[in-house]
Amino acid sequence: MATPNVPETGINGEPNAINVDPAGSTINSMTGILRRGTLLDKGSLLLRFIVWIFSLLSLIIMSSNKHGDGKNFDQYEEYKYCLAVSILAVLYTTVQMAVKIYQSRKHESILPRNTSIIVDFAGDQVVAYLLISGMSAATPLTDYFRKGSDNLFTDSSAASISMAFFAFLAMAMSALISGYKLSQEILD
């Protein structure tokens, strides 16, 4: 039973973020929805969604970068590699988001917890490295083409590379969260 000054439930019947026990000696800082683990899970899901958006944009921009007369992305290995990496990033994040949403809805894991954490960490690392390598492979070619002329082909290439870079940043942050979860699992 709570003290008269602090109601047990707030608006819409949800529990208050701070509850005081009858003696007034213990304060719980946050309720279940705001626990560190769930915040990390939500943050990881949000970052993967951001990776998905930027990778999809990179994929769309690069695959539509066909302007004829030597200005087609598929004539250059660097651009094809950047496109392939974007496709892999979209597929990986799609699967990861589907798994995480399933786990949060059903409250059950597809893989054992230890395996899931290792797969998250390794997958995030691999996709992050692939994104940065795809971007770094295509950047010098775009820079070389821009020295000759700055046109729609080079602008589209630069836009696709920029989207891949933003996807890399979000995936690197997701990899940090995965690394933190892995270290916490090892320490427990």
C-alpha positions, 0 to 999 in steps of 0.5 A: 500500500502506497503513501497518500502523497504518491498514488500507485497508478498514474494516468490511464492506470499505468504504474508511476515511475517512482514508487515509495514504500510505506516506510518511505525508505526505498525509491524504485527509480524506474518501472519495467518499461524503462529498464536498461535492457528494454531501452537497449533493445529499443535503441538497437531496434531503432538503430537497425531501422535507421540502417535499413532506411539508409541502406535502402536509399543507397540501394535505390539511388545506386541502382537507378544511376543509369544515364547512358554513354558510360554513365551507368553504375553497372559498368563499374565494379566499385559501384556494383560492390557498393550496391551489393553491400547495400542489398546485404545490409537491407536483408540483414536488418530486415531479418534482425528487425523481424526477429526482434519484433517477434521476440518482443511480441511473443516474449520468446526467443527464436535462438537461445539467449547466448547464441542470439547475442553472439549472432547480433554482435557478429552480424552487426560487426560484419555489416558495419565493415562491409558498409564502410568498405563498399563506401570507401571503394566507390568514393575514389571513383566518384572523386575521379569522375568529379574532376572531369565533370560534375553531373547527375551521374556523379551527384547520384553516386555521391548521394548513394555513398553518403547514404551508405555512410549514414547506414554505417554510422547507425550500424556502428552504434548498433554494434556498440550496443551489441558489444555491450550486451555481449560483455554483460552476458559474459560477465554474468 
